[in-house]
Structure formats: C-alpha cells, structure tokens
Amino acid sequence: MKLDDIARLREVRDPQCSPDGKSVAYVVSSTDVKEDKANSHVWMVKYLSFTSSRPGKAKGSQIWLLDRNGGEAFQLTELKGRLQGYEWAPDSKRIALVVGDPDPEEEAAAALAESGAPAKPKPPKPIVIDRYKYKQDGQGYLLSGRHSYIYIFDIETKKLDRLTTGKWDEAAPSWSPDGTRIAFLSNHDKDPDRDPDSQIFVADAKANSTEKQITRDGSRAGRSRPEWSPDGKWIAFLESDEKKYNAYNMDHLAIVTADGSAAPARIKSVEDLDRGVSSPRFTADGKSITFLVTDDRSVYPARVPVAGGKVERLLSPPIAVSSWNSAGACSVLLSGGDTKYTEVTAFENGALRQLSRQNDALFAELALGQTEDVNFKSKDGTEVHGLLTKPVGYVAGTKVPLLLRIHGGPNGQDQHSFSTERQFFAANGYAVLAVNYRGSSGRGMKFSRSIFADWGHYEVEDLLAGVDHVIKLGVADPERLGVGGWSYGGILTDYLIASDTRFKAGTSGAGTAFTVAFYGTDQYIIQYDYEIGPPWNPKAWETYQKISYPFLHADRIKTPTLFLGGERDFNVPVQGSQQMYQALRSLGIDTQLIIYPNENHGIMRPSYVRDRYERYLGWYDKYLKKAPPAPNAPAQR
C-alpha cells in the first residue's frame, strides 16, 4: 500500500435500512486530490434525506431530499442555527430536529451580505467565558447562553415548533413506534458542566410539551440514545460508569419503562460479561435486544432476552463489526478485516454477506502484510494481548525493523479491522506491533481502570514487554526499534522515550508530557478534577509531578523524535508537542516540530494526511534504515 493508494480508498459508513426493509443507503467518502478535500456521497442499494451546506434558499447545514428514481435534490428546511441531527417520524410526515442557537455575529454578517450593502471589516468581539468546561475540540470555545433544542418539523406545512419549553440542552431524539412520543437526552443539573450526566426524558410529540424524566439522578455517568421496544412500553439504552472513571468508561445495557413507573435496571447477564457494549436495538418481536460487544481485539454481535438470561453470541471472533442497523427483514452492519477494507454487509441467518464493493478493485491490486495475534506477560505477570503485522513478503526467521505503534484513548483497542497505517508501514519493510496495554477496552473493567491516576506506569511496562516478545520471536531487530502514536498514543510515546533508550526513532503526535500545564487549557477539566485533583492540592501536585516525568526528566531522552499537532487542537493542544520539541532541541537531540494549520485533533485535509505519512516514513527510514535524509523534507513514497 503506497501513498497514492491511500488517496484511492473509499470510506464506507453509516448504513441505514429503509423503513420497509427493502433497501439500504450508505455514505461513501472519497478524496479529491486536486481540490484537497474529502467528498461524501449517499449511495442507495422513493426519497432519501441527507444534510448538506450546499448553496440553497437558506445558509448553513440543512435537510435535503433526493428522489432516488431521478431528479435533483431539493432543500427541505430553512433553519436558522446549527442543525446537529434529525430523526424521521414513523409515518414520515414529521421530523424531529436538534438545532443549536444561531450565532448572532454570523446572523448579522449573513443579513448584511443579503442586503447587498458594502461590507466593512469589523474586528471580532471579545470572547467572554464563564463556564466551568469552556473548550471542546471541533467546536471551539463553549459560551454561556447558547443551547441546542429539539424541534418538530411538519413536512406538509413546513411549520417548525419547539418540542419543550425548558432552557436545557436536548439531544438524540427517538420517536415511539406509534409516533405519539419522543424520548431524548437532556441534563437538568444546575451546572451540567460539572455533572455531565444526561438523563432520558419522554415528551408528547407536539409543541410545548412537558417532558418527564424516566431515568434517575445519581452517581452513574452518561446515557446513550434511547431505543424503543416495538410495543412502546420499554426503552433500552446504554449507561456508562461513574463520572470518576469517565476516561475508562465501559457502557452497560439497561432498560426502563417508557412511562417511568419503574426504576431503570441493567441486564445482569450482559453486565456480567465485563465488556463494553454498543448499538442496542429491540428485535422485531420485542422479546430480545441485540447489541455489539467489544472483546479482546474483536467486536461481535450478540443477543439477550429482555427478561434476562444467557447472552447469545451471534458471530465468533476474530471479527470487528460496527454501525449495526435493522428494519423489517433488513439487517446491515459494517465489516472488514486485517486485510479487507470496511464495507456494508448484510447479516442474514447468522452469516455475513457483503453488499458494497467500493474497494474491491483497489484491493485486488495490493499485496498486504499478514497480521497475527500476540500474547505475552508484562513485568508483573499480567497477560497482555496485541497484533503483529509483518512486512509484505516477510521471510520467516528474518529480523526486520519494528515499529511500536500505539493506539489513543486510552479507552480503545487495536482490533481485527483494516489499519491503513499498519499496512502502509508493512509495505515499506517494517513489522508493526499494536499492543492493547492496560487502560485499553476489551479486557474488562479492572484492566481498563488499572492506570487510574497512574499514567505512564503499567502502560509502559506492557508496551515494552510486547517489544521484548517480538524480539524473542526473532522478528524484530533489537537495534532497529521505532515508536510512535497519536493522542494518548503520542503521550505514551513521550513516556516510552523517557523510559527506554533502545528506540532509535520516535514520532509523537498530539501528545503532552507536562500534564499540570494542561489543567484548564484542554477539554479534560472534569477528568483532572475527578481523577487527580486540582494542582493546589498537595497530594494531587505530587501525582502531577510523577506523571509528568517525560518533560521534567527530558535529560534522560536519547531518541530522535518528530513531534506533530494540529494548530487548533483543543483536545490535546499543540503546546504539548511544542514543549517536548523545545526540550529536545535545548538538549541537542535531533528533533522537528510539525504544526498543521487550522487542523483540530484529527488531521482531515487530504494533503496534510499525506504529508503526515510521508514524514512518519521519512523519519523512521532515516534512523532505522540508515537512508540519507532529504534536506528539510521527508522521504517520498
């Protein structure tokens, strides 16, 4: 897989069954290299709705309709404000919309433009901040007085009405099967920023309704979009762990009566799995709930009776599926594999049948590296699991350069789904190790929470044990070890190069090593306060110093390291990369800092995505293959 091949990949996502179960729609995103942007198109396998900000009667993101039998798409809504989501009523005559309050400055600018009056540049107004949590990546500064509400839009009359009259944010509307009620999420706490635990409410599907809370306030954290039973008597949802452990969350399946007459209850057999679940949905007969289970490098579909009982696994690992959707006889999901890109797949009679073939032609041209499970013991005897991808054409017994590529999160997992990064490096002669270190999901609550307020300890031991294991297998050349990752993977890269000098090259993306300096500057204020505490607390201050050892002891680092970040990243601000770059530069260690203009935490512009791959490969080749570096530029592949 070469760089040009990456630009040819077509990302398939969001498969949806039509209400009658006879058709499937899905989104395909592709790269327009010339325009340096990603384009998304809806594919259909009568009318199809989608959101777009294309020019129309009203500016901003609106709902459009497209007759799949032919004709041009036409704009359905003329909303003022930010359209954040929508849900069709069962009879297709109304839509529940989530709309954010409009920005007064943007409205004024739009009105001036429409008037035709000459525009005079005005300086932006000062940003006034008074919220506890005031930053969010991709959104920017979170300001008081702006909310998101649910509206009901009538297709025939084009009338738009607010569902409720409250002053709290509302999200995730879900229509009851008969279309008379809407369940949704909202947080009515006095200070939702400090207690971000949304509850489920139900309201009559008409203007100015009074909502009823059907879940209970308490120590539990957030809840997911409500899912109705076919008879409208029950609602299934996901409930996360206490907010104290939000960074290591594992969602649990729960149900509650739709009228709130009984307390919500988790389904014990699902909770006993000790695994996170997702995508709950009632079966057509209402007797069972289907869901996805994240389990040790796999994600598989499962089913459990509503009344409780044994969980039935519907497909066996290794497998990684997502985005499960069903209606009538239609059941679709996304499925791929270590050497197969994700495509839309029908789930029928306990088996998978591929529907879309957006990437088949490309993959017929490619030679790919083989991936295998690796299991090993960490320093304290804990069993740790991971994936090892060998170079394309690998010959058994050959020692090759090894890249330890670390996933972010930490609450996530490397799994049996296609990894462009692993295959790109495998195509260029590298073995790639991906380790599900402690803190990852898929191995249970204790495994995930074991790094609570103790960052850079067990993760480092687990990762180094993985490297040692691959060296013992005779695959990795111990003199040619590289490391890298993004987000928490970048943070762990900083920990590793400050803990072990064997790594000859590192790439640290969107990381940080001086944790206390990020208190109040990123989006994780709740985690800092609940997990560690404020820096002025003496015990918390000791912890901050302990977990900031890559920066406070940067003089231990010998690894040449490339640091990268997005200029507008509010998740892990680029100052983390700047600080580590400056430390290594001051110490005389070979280093470089790359900042991607106007990018958030995830790098999205196609030319920057390509640039990042080029720089990764150029940096690793320079130190692990001893290739001569190009002046001020990465190697080209």
ABEGO torsion letter per residue (X at the ends): XBAAAAAABBBBBGBBBBAAGABBBBBBBBBBAAAGBBBBBBBBXXBBBBBBABBBABBEBBBBBBBAAEEBBBBABBBBEBBAEBBBBAAGABBBBBBBBBBAAAAAAAAAAAAGBBBBBBBBBBBBBABABABBBGAEBBBBGBBBBBBBBBAAAGBBBBABABABBBBGBBBBAAGABBBBBBBABABAAABABBBBBBBBBBBGBBBBBABBBEABBBBBBBBBBAAGABBBBBBBBBAAAAAABBBBBBBBBAAGABBBBBBAAAAAAGBBBBGBBBBAAGABBBBBBBBGGBBBBBBBBAAEEBBBBABBOBBBBBGBBBBEABBBBBBBBAABBBBBBBBBGGBBBBABAAAAAAAAABBBBBBBBBBBBBAAGBBBBBBBBBBBGBBBGBBBBBBBBBBBOABBBBBBBBBAAAAAAAAAGBBBBBBBBBGBBGAEAAAAAAABGABGBAAAAAAAAAAAAAAAAGABBAABBBBEEBEAAAAAAAAAAAABAABABBBBBGBBABAAAABGABAAAAAAAAAAEBAABAAAAAAAAAAAAAAAAAAABABBBBBBBBAABAABBAAAAAAAAAAAAAAGBBBBBBBBBGBBABBABAAAAAAAAAAAAAAAAAAAAGBBBBBGBBBBX
